[in-house]
Each structure stands twice: as C-alpha cells, then as structure tokens.
Amino acid sequence: MTRQEAATIFERIATLLELKGENPFKTRAYRTGAEIVESFSGDIMQLAADNQLAGIKGLGEALRDKLHEMATTGRLEFYEKLKKEFPETLFELFDIQGLGPKKVAALHAKLGVSSVADLKRVCADGSAADLSGFGDKTVAKILDSIAFHEAHASEFRLDQVHPVVLAILEALRDHPNASRVEVCGSFRRGKETVHDLDFLVATRQPEKVIEAFVKLPQVVDVIAHGPTKASVHVGQGIQCDLRAVSTAEFPFAFMYFTGSKEHNVAIRGRALEHGLSLNEYGFTATKAGVEIPQVHDERELYRALGLDYIEPELRENIGEIDAAERGQLPRLVELENLRGVFHNHTTASDGKASLEEMAEAAQELGFQYLGIADHSKSSFQANGLDEKRLLAQLDEIQALNAGFDGFRIFAGSEVDILKDGSLDFPDEILARLDYVVASVHNVFNLPEAEMTRRLLKAIENPHVTMIGHLTGRLLLQRPGYAVNVPAILDAAAETGTIIELNASAWRLDLDWRWWKLAREKGVKCSINPDAHSIHGLKDVIFGIRAARKGWLRREDVINTLPLAEMEKFLAARRR
C-alpha cells in the first residue's frame, strides 16, 4: 500500500467517524495521521512495515498499529468494518463541491441521502432546502455542482492516474516477454484529465503478456480479454487498456494510440499525399512505384512524411503539422530546466510542513531557490497571516538564508485579491517582500466584466509579481470563474506581470490552451506547485506537462533562471 492510499484511508475514517458523531478529538487524530503520512519526509510505509514508527510526533500507538497493518497486509480491518455501516455510494457526496462532512451528515441522517442520485432528488423536490444550514441558494449551488460532476464523472485528474501509470509500466516492463512498454493516449499527450489509460507492448508472445496484465494486483475486474488486447478496471474505476503488437508495428501503433484523433487524421491525409496509406500497423503504398520507407521509431515515421518530430504534447492539430513542415516547432521546456519554484505554503498558514522542512525538501530536489507564499489574512479558512505574523516570517526566512550556500528562500505572500481589486496587505507591507502572488479566493460569481476589472486592478499594482491560478478552476469539481483571459494577458504583457501555471493536479491553471497566445504576447510563465507539503513540490511534473502542451519553451518560463539571475530579476521588479 502506498502512502497516498494509507493517508486516504485515515482521512476517510475521520470522515466516517464524524458522520457517526464520534468524539471530535478522535476524528482529529485520524486527520492528523493522514497529514503526517502524506508529509513525512522518509519512507513512512517501510518504517510502518518494520514497526519503526515510534517517536514520530502525532502518531499514537493506535495509529502506528493501523499503519503497520496497512503496510504489511494492504488493508485495514477497522476501516473495512466501519465502511459496512454506511452505503458504498456515500463517498460520492464528497465529490460534490460545497458539501462537507456536516452537510453530508445532516442529509444522510434526516433525509436518507446516501448517493449523488439521492442528493439530486432531495434538492429537486425541495426537501433539502428545508434543512438547517441549506436554503434555496445553497441548494441551487449544489444542483449546479451535481451537473458539473455528472458532466465529468468518467474523468480522472493526473494525480489520480499517475501512480497507476508508473505501477503498470513497471510491472509490464519486468515481464520477460515484453521488449518495449509505453503509455499512450491523452495521458501521453499531457491532457489535464483523462478518461482511461492506454498501454502498448511490443512482444513476440502477446498471449503471455496479456495474461499477466489481467492478473496484475491492481486489477479490480476484467472488462475484455483477448489474445492481443485486454481492458480492465483498477482502483477508483479507472479503465486501463493494453494492446500487444510486434516490434515492427510498434512505432505506428505508438503514434496511432497516442492520438489525438484530429492529429492522426491530418497525418494520414499527408501520408496519402506521399502515395502511402498509414494505419496503426504500418505504411502501404497507394501508388505504383512508391517505396515503403523504413521506420524503426516515431521520429523516422514523421521524417518519412517530410516533418520534424512532433512531441506528443503538441499533437492536437492546432498548427503543429505546419510548424513541423517549416522547421518551426518550439524546443519545449523540460523538467530539468527548472531552477526553483514559487507559491508554496508552510504550517504558518495551511501547509503541512515547516519552513525548514520545505527548504530542505527543495534542496533535495536540486532547486536553487524556493518561494514561500503563505496565505494572507482574508483567507481565514487557511489560517492566513496578518501583518505581524508575516513580518515575523520574513525575519525567520532571513535567518535561515544566512546559513545557506547556493540556495535561497524568497519571502513572499499569496495575497488575496479582494472583491474590489484591492489587495489584502497595504503597499508598505508588500514592498518588504521579495515577490507577491496575487490570487482570487472568494466571490467567484461576479460577472465577467467585473471579475476582469478586479484582476486588472491587481495587475496594475506595481508590487504584484505574478497572478496565481488565474481562473480559479478546480478540475472535476468546479469550473473557472468568468474572466476575459486575453484582456488579462494584454495587461500582464504591458506591466511585465507573470502569469502562474499552477502545477497542482487540481488546478493546472492557467489552462494549456491559453499559453500559446500568452507566449505570442510576451507574457512570462512561472510553473508553481502551490505545494502544501514537501511532496507537493513534486507536482511541478504536472505543470511541466501542461507547459509543454502550451508550446512553452525554457525562455518562456521565468523560474528556469538560475539563482543569481532570479535575484537580479526580482530586485529589478522591486525597484
């Protein structure tokens, strides 16, 4: 069992206990346990398996025993028994934006709501509006959230599928009859959400590899099982498909099953212009005398059609083929190009790791700098810092920086953009920071023109370095608020304000579809993890994928600058 799975179980136990009306201290203990498991710097599951958890602050004997059971057996009997007291569909309700444990408990206890279908019924018939704490406006918002949830019910975020991809790739690559294994589909193309996962294997023994695939420990049920392809469900209902081809067919199948459909149609049309028919198995001649090109990999496939190699992230038929023909494809940014990250949180606000722990983790990842931007005072739900606490943090950062060699913490704040566009701190406080991330955290329902003016006013403040998660979306939970993105990009270009690509798998905001336009306008991007734990720093991998999909190059991303140049850049901004 992974640490993420163990943390989820502790979090779900806390929720179920809360629904039962158990002692809040007991409930809190499990939530604390989930936070510890998620943020612990070492291999906590190995320590649990070895019964070496003693001394970890916040983990009592009961939680240590449960972690040991999960690490050694892959399950927790206490959790399995607790789940049986509630309908299996109950956890669906927590996917609906605006519903917390208290509201779910009231709905379940008083109206018998135990699924999204039940929730939809009691909202539609008016009975939910009669409950204390609800009302007509709350019910209307819940119905909107249900509609959004239903529209995206078969989609999964990258953080949900990424561990599955890694585990299945590792298992299949270990198979003695697999010569090459890759993931394809929308995941390979770097889409922000995926419907399913597509795997491809080159093998001379397809039946043996397929048989091993359907018997993987992650498999919950088998949808289809044939000699060269199979489909299964793994945890969370994620569908995984595997196709087996020969080594000669692999480059053609790799491109075909990567997609997109629109890209493939255009490429097949181009092949016809060259007297070739192209499908997932190879080239065939459509005209007499046309020589079949030798293809051993995707690069040779594109080269045979007179094109530069097109990176998977760009394959959406939005200009990449013309650019490949003219030799004008961008050299996309790489994860290794990042020298540091901004917009990260500590225990001072709603983070799960201390300032020192975040700095240590950043250095272990090879970063030269780390930007701390805890929430400001208006984000009271996130324990936002007031002026006094922020200034104390600045002193703490300055003291830590004195002990670093070749590394620096940049002192910042994620400052709330208030409804009227003003900022949560006065200019004299902002002037003392190395940088400022300005973000919207409330009042999402403004008309587009008013929300745009709100953000434009923040951009006009000379102390604002970058705008955080520009549209405020939460993937698969809520859409972004209405805002005129081109107008924001124009203002950012004029003022030199950076636009964040928030790398959290929940956000990936600004959306990749806008970055090509942003680049053309000269707007710089900062790929920020919005990390609330040391493990959250690694979310930059999702941000890099989105940046590449948005045609961004190294020079378009500000935090590819080395430390000395970043210090000069931020100092110039402050002046």
C-alpha positions as CSV (number, residue, x, y, z in Angstrom):
1,M,0.0,0.0,0.0
2,T,1.3,3.5,-0.9
3,R,1.5,6.4,1.5
4,Q,-1.2,8.2,-0.5
5,E,-3.6,5.2,-0.1
6,A,-2.9,5.0,3.6
7,A,-3.5,8.7,4.0
8,T,-6.7,8.5,2.1
9,I,-7.9,5.7,4.4
10,F,-7.1,7.7,7.5
11,E,-8.9,10.7,6.1
12,R,-12.0,8.6,5.2
13,I,-12.0,7.0,8.7
14,A,-12.1,10.6,10.1
15,T,-15.0,11.5,7.8
16,L,-17.0,8.4,8.7
17,L,-16.4,8.9,12.4
18,E,-17.6,12.5,12.0
19,L,-20.7,11.2,10.3
20,K,-21.3,8.9,13.3
21,G,-20.9,11.8,15.7
22,E,-17.9,10.4,17.4
23,N,-15.6,12.3,19.7
24,P,-14.1,15.2,17.7
25,F,-10.6,14.6,19.2
26,K,-10.7,11.0,17.9
27,T,-11.7,12.3,14.5
28,R,-8.9,14.9,14.5
29,A,-6.4,12.2,15.4
30,Y,-7.1,10.4,12.2
31,R,-6.9,13.6,10.1
32,T,-3.6,14.4,11.8
33,G,-2.4,10.9,11.0
34,A,-3.4,11.4,7.3
35,E,-1.4,14.6,7.2
36,I,1.7,13.0,8.8
37,V,1.6,10.1,6.5
38,E,1.3,12.4,3.5
39,S,4.0,14.8,4.5
40,F,6.6,12.6,6.3
41,S,10.0,13.1,4.6
42,G,11.1,9.5,4.8
43,D,9.6,6.2,3.6
44,I,6.9,6.0,6.3
45,M,5.3,2.9,4.8
46,Q,8.6,1.0,5.1
47,L,9.0,2.2,8.7
48,A,5.5,1.0,9.3
49,A,6.2,-2.4,7.9
50,D,9.3,-2.6,10.1
51,N,7.5,-1.4,13.2
52,Q,9.8,1.6,13.4
53,L,7.2,4.4,13.8
54,A,7.9,5.2,17.5
55,G,8.9,8.7,18.2
56,I,7.0,10.3,15.2
57,K,5.1,13.2,16.7
58,G,1.4,13.0,16.3
59,L,1.3,9.2,15.7
60,G,-0.1,7.4,18.8
61,E,0.1,3.7,19.3
62,A,-3.3,3.0,17.8
63,L,-2.4,4.8,14.6
64,R,1.1,3.2,14.5
65,D,-0.6,-0.3,14.7
66,K,-3.0,0.6,11.9
67,L,-0.2,1.8,9.7
68,H,1.7,-1.4,10.3
69,E,-1.4,-3.4,9.4
70,M,-1.8,-1.5,6.1
71,A,1.9,-1.6,5.2
72,T,2.0,-5.4,5.8
73,T,-1.4,-6.6,4.6
74,G,-2.5,-3.9,2.1
75,R,-5.8,-3.4,4.0
76,L,-7.2,-2.2,7.4
77,E,-9.8,-4.3,9.1
78,F,-11.1,-1.4,11.2
79,Y,-11.8,0.6,8.1
80,E,-13.4,-2.3,6.3
81,K,-15.8,-2.8,9.2
82,L,-16.5,0.9,9.5
83,K,-17.4,1.2,5.8
84,K,-20.0,-1.5,6.2
85,E,-22.0,0.8,8.5
86,F,-22.6,3.1,5.5
87,P,-23.8,2.7,1.9
88,E,-21.0,2.2,-0.6
89,T,-22.1,5.2,-2.5
90,L,-21.8,7.6,0.4
91,F,-18.4,8.9,-0.6
92,E,-19.8,10.1,-3.9
93,L,-21.3,13.0,-2.0
94,F,-17.8,14.4,-1.1
95,D,-17.1,14.8,-4.8
96,I,-19.8,17.5,-4.9
97,Q,-18.4,21.0,-4.4
98,G,-19.8,22.7,-1.4
99,L,-20.6,19.6,0.7
100,G,-18.6,18.9,3.8
101,P,-19.0,16.2,6.5
102,K,-21.6,18.3,8.5
103,K,-23.9,18.8,5.5
104,V,-23.5,15.2,4.4
105,A,-24.2,14.0,7.9
106,A,-27.4,16.1,8.0
107,L,-28.6,14.9,4.6
108,H,-27.9,11.3,5.5
109,A,-29.4,11.4,8.9
110,K,-32.6,13.4,8.2
111,L,-33.3,12.6,4.5
112,G,-31.6,9.3,4.0
113,V,-29.3,10.7,1.3
114,S,-26.5,8.2,0.5
115,S,-25.6,8.9,-3.1
116,V,-25.5,11.6,-5.7
117,A,-28.8,10.4,-7.1
118,D,-30.4,10.8,-3.7
119,L,-28.9,14.2,-3.4
120,K,-30.2,15.3,-6.7
121,R,-33.7,14.1,-5.8
122,V,-34.0,15.9,-2.4
123,C,-32.6,19.1,-4.0
124,A,-35.1,18.9,-6.8
125,D,-38.1,18.2,-4.7
126,G,-37.4,21.0,-2.2
127,S,-36.8,18.9,0.9
128,A,-33.1,19.7,1.1
129,A,-33.9,23.4,1.2
130,D,-35.9,22.9,4.5
131,L,-32.8,21.6,6.3
132,S,-31.0,23.9,8.7
133,G,-27.9,25.4,7.0
134,F,-29.2,24.9,3.5
135,G,-31.8,27.1,1.9
136,D,-32.7,27.8,-1.7
137,K,-29.4,29.5,-2.7
138,T,-27.3,26.6,-1.3
139,V,-29.5,24.0,-3.0
140,A,-29.2,25.8,-6.3
141,K,-25.4,25.8,-6.0
142,I,-25.4,22.1,-5.1
143,L,-27.5,21.3,-8.2
144,D,-25.0,23.3,-10.3
145,S,-22.2,21.2,-8.7
146,I,-24.0,18.0,-9.4
147,A,-24.5,18.9,-13.1
148,F,-20.8,19.7,-13.3
149,H,-19.9,16.5,-11.6
150,E,-22.1,14.4,-13.9
151,A,-20.6,16.0,-16.9
152,H,-17.1,14.9,-15.8
153,A,-18.0,11.7,-14.0
154,S,-15.8,9.5,-16.2
155,E,-12.7,11.7,-16.0
156,F,-9.7,11.5,-13.7
157,R,-7.1,14.0,-12.6
158,L,-3.4,13.4,-13.3
159,D,-2.6,12.8,-9.6
160,Q,-5.2,10.0,-9.6
161,V,-3.8,8.2,-12.6
162,H,0.0,9.0,-12.4
163,P,0.8,6.4,-9.8
164,V,-1.3,3.8,-11.7
165,V,0.7,4.5,-14.9
166,L,4.0,4.1,-13.1
167,A,3.0,0.9,-11.4
168,I,1.6,-0.8,-14.5
169,L,4.6,0.3,-16.7
170,E,7.0,-1.1,-14.1
171,A,5.1,-4.4,-13.9
172,L,4.8,-4.9,-17.6
173,R,8.4,-3.9,-18.3
174,D,9.5,-6.6,-15.9
175,H,7.7,-9.2,-17.9
176,P,10.3,-11.4,-19.7
177,N,8.3,-11.4,-23.0
178,A,7.9,-7.6,-23.2
179,S,10.5,-5.9,-25.3
180,R,9.1,-2.4,-25.0
181,V,6.2,-1.0,-23.0
182,E,4.8,2.6,-23.2
183,V,1.7,4.6,-22.1
184,C,-0.2,6.3,-24.9
185,G,-3.4,8.2,-25.3
186,S,-4.3,11.5,-23.7
187,F,-2.0,10.8,-20.7
188,R,1.0,10.8,-23.0
189,R,-0.3,14.0,-24.7
190,G,-0.3,15.7,-21.4
191,K,-4.1,16.4,-21.1
192,E,-5.2,17.8,-17.8
193,T,-7.7,15.0,-17.2
194,V,-8.1,11.5,-18.8
195,H,-10.9,9.1,-19.3
196,D,-8.8,6.0,-19.4
197,L,-5.3,4.8,-19.8
198,D,-3.8,3.2,-22.9
199,F,-0.8,0.9,-22.8
200,L,1.2,-0.6,-25.6
201,V,3.6,-3.5,-25.6
202,A,5.9,-4.9,-28.2
203,T,6.2,-8.7,-27.8
204,R,6.5,-12.0,-29.7
205,Q,4.3,-13.6,-27.1
206,P,1.2,-11.4,-26.8
207,E,-0.9,-14.0,-25.0
208,K,1.6,-14.3,-22.2
209,V,1.9,-10.6,-21.6
210,I,-1.9,-10.0,-21.9
211,E,-2.4,-12.8,-19.3
212,A,0.0,-11.2,-16.9
213,F,-1.7,-7.8,-17.4
214,V,-5.2,-9.0,-16.4
215,K,-3.7,-10.7,-13.3
216,L,-1.9,-7.6,-12.0
217,P,-2.7,-6.9,-8.3
218,Q,-4.2,-3.5,-9.2
219,V,-6.9,-5.1,-11.4
220,V,-10.4,-5.0,-9.8
221,D,-12.3,-6.6,-12.7
222,V,-11.6,-7.7,-16.3
223,I,-13.7,-6.0,-19.0
224,A,-12.3,-7.8,-22.0
225,H,-9.6,-10.4,-22.5
226,G,-8.4,-11.4,-26.0
227,P,-5.1,-12.7,-27.5
228,T,-3.7,-9.2,-28.4
229,K,-5.7,-6.8,-26.3
230,A,-7.4,-6.5,-22.9
231,S,-9.3,-4.0,-20.9
232,V,-9.5,-3.9,-17.1
233,H,-10.7,-1.7,-14.2
234,V,-8.2,-0.7,-11.5
235,G,-8.9,1.2,-8.3
236,Q,-11.2,4.2,-8.4
237,G,-12.8,2.8,-11.6
238,I,-10.0,3.7,-13.9
239,Q,-10.1,1.8,-17.1
240,C,-6.8,0.5,-18.5
241,D,-6.4,-0.9,-22.0
242,L,-3.4,-2.9,-23.2
243,R,-2.6,-3.7,-26.9
244,A,0.2,-6.1,-27.9
245,V,1.9,-5.6,-31.3
246,S,5.1,-6.7,-33.0
247,T,8.3,-4.7,-32.8
248,A,7.9,-3.6,-36.4
249,E,4.4,-2.4,-35.8
250,F,5.3,-0.6,-32.5
251,P,6.2,2.9,-33.9
252,F,3.0,3.1,-35.9
253,A,0.8,1.8,-33.1
254,F,2.6,4.2,-30.7
255,M,1.7,7.2,-32.7
256,Y,-1.8,6.0,-33.5
257,F,-2.8,5.2,-30.0
258,T,-1.2,8.4,-28.7
259,G,-3.5,10.5,-30.9
260,S,-5.2,12.9,-30.9
261,K,-7.8,11.7,-33.4
262,E,-7.6,15.1,-35.2
263,H,-3.8,14.9,-35.4
264,N,-3.9,11.3,-36.7
265,V,-6.5,12.2,-39.4
266,A,-4.2,15.1,-40.6
267,I,-1.2,12.8,-40.6
268,R,-3.0,10.1,-42.6
269,G,-4.0,12.7,-45.1
270,R,-0.4,13.8,-45.5
271,A,0.7,10.2,-46.0
272,L,-1.8,9.8,-48.8
273,E,-0.2,12.9,-50.5
274,H,3.0,10.9,-50.4
275,G,1.4,7.9,-52.0
276,L,1.1,6.0,-48.7
277,S,-1.7,4.6,-46.6
278,L,-1.0,4.8,-42.9
279,N,-2.7,2.9,-40.1
280,E,-1.7,1.5,-36.7
281,Y,0.3,-1.3,-38.2
282,G,2.4,0.4,-40.8
283,F,2.7,2.0,-44.3
284,T,1.3,0.5,-47.5
285,A,1.8,2.0,-51.0
286,T,-1.3,3.5,-52.7
287,K,0.6,4.2,-56.0
288,A,2.7,2.1,-58.1
289,G,6.4,2.7,-57.7
290,V,6.2,4.3,-54.3
291,E,8.8,2.9,-52.0
292,I,7.8,1.9,-48.4
293,P,10.0,3.9,-46.0
294,Q,11.9,2.0,-43.3
295,V,10.5,3.1,-39.9
296,H,12.0,2.0,-36.6
297,D,10.7,4.7,-34.3
298,E,8.3,7.7,-34.3
299,R,11.0,10.1,-35.4
300,E,11.5,8.1,-38.6
301,L,7.8,8.0,-39.2
302,Y,7.4,11.7,-39.1
303,R,10.6,12.1,-41.2
304,A,9.2,9.8,-43.8
305,L,6.4,12.4,-44.3
306,G,8.7,15.4,-44.5
307,L,8.1,16.5,-40.9
308,D,10.3,17.3,-37.9
309,Y,9.4,15.1,-34.9
310,I,6.3,16.4,-33.2
311,E,6.4,16.0,-29.4
312,P,3.3,14.1,-28.1
313,E,2.0,17.1,-26.1
314,L,1.6,19.1,-29.3
315,R,-0.4,16.6,-31.2
316,E,-3.8,18.3,-31.2
317,N,-3.9,19.5,-34.9
318,I,-3.7,23.2,-33.9
319,G,-0.8,24.2,-36.1
320,E,1.9,21.6,-35.1
321,I,2.0,19.9,-38.5
322,D,2.6,23.2,-40.4
323,A,5.2,24.2,-37.9
324,A,6.9,20.8,-38.3
325,E,7.0,21.1,-42.0
326,R,8.6,24.6,-41.8
327,G,11.1,23.5,-39.1
328,Q,9.5,26.0,-36.6
329,L,8.4,23.7,-33.8
330,P,9.5,25.1,-30.4
331,R,12.1,23.3,-28.3
332,L,9.8,22.6,-25.3
333,V,10.7,23.3,-21.7
334,E,11.9,20.3,-19.7
335,L,11.6,19.4,-16.0
336,E,15.4,19.6,-15.7
337,N,15.2,23.3,-16.7
338,L,13.5,24.4,-13.5
339,R,15.9,26.1,-11.1
340,G,13.3,26.8,-8.4
341,V,9.6,27.3,-7.6
342,F,7.4,29.9,-6.2
343,H,4.0,29.9,-4.4
344,N,4.5,27.3,-1.6
345,H,2.8,27.1,1.8
346,T,4.1,26.2,5.3
347,T,2.5,25.4,8.6
348,A,2.3,29.1,9.2
349,S,-0.9,29.0,7.1
350,D,-2.4,25.8,5.8
351,G,0.7,23.8,4.8
352,K,1.7,20.6,6.4
353,A,5.5,21.2,6.6
354,S,7.6,23.8,8.4
355,L,9.6,26.4,6.6
356,E,12.8,24.5,7.3
357,E,11.3,21.2,6.1
358,M,10.1,22.8,2.8
359,A,13.6,24.4,2.3
360,E,15.3,21.1,2.9
361,A,13.0,19.2,0.5
362,A,13.5,21.8,-2.2
363,Q,17.3,21.4,-1.9
364,E,17.0,17.6,-2.1
365,L,15.1,18.1,-5.4
366,G,18.0,20.1,-6.7
367,F,16.3,23.5,-6.6
368,Q,18.4,26.6,-6.1
369,Y,15.6,28.6,-4.6
370,L,12.2,28.3,-3.0
371,G,9.5,30.9,-2.9
372,I,7.3,30.8,0.2
373,A,3.9,32.5,-0.2
374,D,1.6,31.7,2.7
375,H,-1.9,32.9,2.6
376,S,-2.8,36.5,3.7
377,K,-5.2,37.4,6.5
378,S,-8.5,37.4,4.5
379,S,-8.1,33.7,3.8
380,F,-9.0,33.0,7.4
381,Q,-10.1,29.4,6.5
382,A,-6.4,28.8,5.5
383,N,-5.1,30.4,8.7
384,G,-3.8,33.4,6.7
385,L,-1.1,35.6,8.1
386,D,-1.7,39.1,9.3
387,E,0.9,41.8,9.1
388,K,2.6,40.9,12.4
389,R,2.9,37.2,11.6
390,L,4.1,37.9,8.0
391,L,6.9,40.2,9.2
392,A,7.9,37.6,11.8
393,Q,8.2,35.1,9.0
394,L,10.4,37.5,7.0
395,D,12.8,37.6,9.9
396,E,12.7,33.8,10.1
397,I,13.5,33.5,6.4
398,Q,16.3,36.0,6.7
399,A,17.9,34.0,9.5
400,L,17.6,30.7,7.5
401,N,19.1,32.3,4.4
402,A,22.2,33.3,6.4
403,G,23.0,29.6,6.8
404,F,22.6,28.6,3.1
405,D,25.2,28.3,0.4
406,G,24.0,28.4,-3.1
407,F,20.3,28.3,-2.1
408,R,17.8,30.9,-1.1
409,I,14.3,31.2,0.2
410,F,12.4,34.1,-1.4
411,A,10.0,35.7,1.0
412,G,6.6,36.3,-0.5
413,S,2.9,36.1,0.2
414,E,-0.1,34.8,-1.6
415,V,-2.2,37.9,-1.2
416,D,-5.9,37.8,-1.6
417,I,-7.4,40.0,-4.4
418,L,-10.4,41.4,-2.7
419,K,-13.8,41.9,-4.4
420,D,-12.9,45.5,-5.5
421,G,-9.5,44.5,-6.8
422,S,-7.5,45.9,-3.9
423,L,-5.0,43.7,-2.1
424,D,-5.1,42.2,1.4
425,F,-2.0,44.0,2.6
426,P,-1.0,47.7,2.2
427,D,1.7,48.7,-0.2
428,E,4.2,49.3,2.6
429,I,4.0,45.7,3.7
430,L,4.1,44.4,0.1
431,A,7.2,46.5,-0.6
432,R,9.2,44.4,2.0
433,L,8.6,41.1,0.2
434,D,10.8,39.6,-2.5
435,Y,7.7,38.8,-4.5
436,V,3.9,38.8,-4.4
437,V,1.5,36.3,-5.8
438,A,-2.0,37.8,-6.1
439,S,-4.9,35.4,-6.2
440,V,-8.7,35.3,-6.0
441,H,-10.0,33.1,-3.2
442,N,-13.6,34.2,-2.8
443,V,-16.6,35.8,-4.5
444,F,-16.3,33.7,-7.7
445,N,-19.7,34.6,-9.1
446,L,-19.0,38.1,-10.4
447,P,-20.0,38.9,-14.0
448,E,-17.1,38.6,-16.4
449,A,-16.5,42.3,-16.9
450,E,-16.4,42.9,-13.1
451,M,-14.1,39.9,-12.4
452,T,-11.8,41.1,-15.2
453,R,-11.7,44.6,-13.7
454,R,-10.9,43.1,-10.3
455,L,-7.9,41.2,-11.7
456,L,-6.8,44.1,-13.9
457,K,-6.7,46.4,-10.8
458,A,-4.4,43.8,-9.0
459,I,-2.1,43.6,-12.1
460,E,-1.8,47.4,-12.0
461,N,-0.3,47.3,-8.5
462,P,3.5,47.6,-9.0
463,H,4.1,45.3,-6.1
464,V,2.3,42.3,-7.7
465,T,4.9,40.0,-9.3
466,M,2.5,37.3,-10.5
467,I,-1.1,36.3,-10.7
468,G,-1.9,32.9,-9.1
469,H,-4.3,30.3,-10.6
470,L,-5.9,32.9,-12.9
471,T,-9.3,31.3,-13.5
472,G,-9.8,29.7,-10.1
473,R,-10.9,26.3,-11.5
474,L,-10.7,23.0,-9.6
475,L,-10.6,20.2,-12.1
476,L,-13.6,17.9,-12.0
477,Q,-15.0,19.9,-9.1
478,R,-15.8,23.4,-10.3
479,P,-15.3,25.4,-13.5
480,G,-13.3,28.6,-13.5
481,Y,-15.0,31.9,-12.9
482,A,-15.9,34.1,-15.8
483,V,-12.9,36.3,-16.8
484,N,-11.6,37.8,-20.1
485,V,-8.3,36.0,-20.3
486,P,-7.0,37.8,-23.4
487,A,-7.5,41.1,-21.7
488,I,-5.6,39.8,-18.6
489,L,-2.8,38.7,-20.9
490,D,-2.6,42.1,-22.6
491,A,-2.3,43.8,-19.2
492,A,0.3,41.3,-18.0
493,A,2.3,41.9,-21.1
494,E,2.2,45.7,-20.6
495,T,3.1,45.6,-16.9
496,G,5.5,42.7,-17.0
497,T,3.3,40.7,-14.6
498,I,4.0,37.0,-14.6
499,I,1.1,34.6,-15.0
500,E,1.3,31.4,-13.0
501,L,0.8,27.9,-14.3
502,N,-0.4,26.4,-11.1
503,A,1.0,22.8,-11.3
504,S,-1.4,21.3,-8.7
505,A,-3.2,18.5,-10.5
506,W,-6.4,20.0,-9.1
507,R,-5.8,23.2,-11.0
508,L,-3.3,23.3,-13.9
509,D,-4.4,26.9,-14.2
510,L,-3.8,28.8,-16.5
511,D,-5.1,26.2,-18.9
512,W,-2.7,25.0,-21.6
513,R,-5.0,26.3,-24.4
514,W,-4.1,29.9,-23.5
515,W,-0.3,29.6,-23.2
516,K,0.5,29.8,-27.0
517,L,-1.3,33.2,-27.1
518,A,0.4,34.3,-23.8
519,R,3.8,33.4,-25.3
520,E,3.0,35.3,-28.5
521,K,2.2,38.4,-26.4
522,G,5.4,38.1,-24.5
523,V,3.9,37.1,-21.1
524,K,6.2,35.1,-18.9
525,C,5.1,32.0,-17.1
526,S,6.0,30.7,-13.6
527,I,5.4,27.0,-13.1
528,N,4.5,26.8,-9.4
529,P,3.5,23.7,-7.4
530,D,1.3,25.5,-4.9
531,A,2.8,23.0,-2.6
532,H,1.2,22.5,0.8
533,S,3.6,19.7,1.8
534,I,7.1,18.5,0.8
535,H,5.6,16.0,-1.5
536,G,3.6,18.7,-3.2
537,L,6.8,20.2,-4.5
538,K,7.0,17.3,-6.9
539,D,3.7,18.4,-8.6
540,V,5.9,20.5,-10.9
541,I,5.9,17.4,-13.1
542,F,2.2,18.1,-13.9
543,G,3.0,21.7,-14.6
544,I,5.8,20.9,-17.0
545,R,3.5,18.7,-18.9
546,A,0.9,21.4,-19.2
547,A,3.6,24.0,-20.2
548,R,4.8,21.7,-22.9
549,K,1.3,21.3,-24.2
550,G,1.0,25.0,-24.3
551,W,4.1,25.3,-26.6
552,L,6.2,26.9,-23.9
553,R,10.0,27.0,-24.2
554,R,12.6,27.3,-21.5
555,E,12.9,31.0,-22.2
556,D,9.1,31.5,-21.6
557,V,9.3,30.2,-18.0
558,I,10.7,32.6,-15.5
559,N,11.8,30.0,-12.9
560,T,14.2,28.4,-15.3
561,L,16.5,31.3,-14.4
562,P,19.4,30.4,-12.1
563,L,19.6,31.9,-8.7
564,A,21.8,34.9,-9.4
565,E,19.7,35.9,-12.4
566,M,16.4,35.4,-10.4
567,E,17.8,37.6,-7.6
568,K,18.5,40.4,-10.2
569,F,15.1,40.0,-11.8
570,L,13.2,40.2,-8.5
571,A,15.3,43.1,-7.3
572,A,14.6,45.0,-10.5
573,R,10.9,44.3,-10.1
574,R,11.0,45.8,-6.6
575,R,12.8,48.9,-7.8
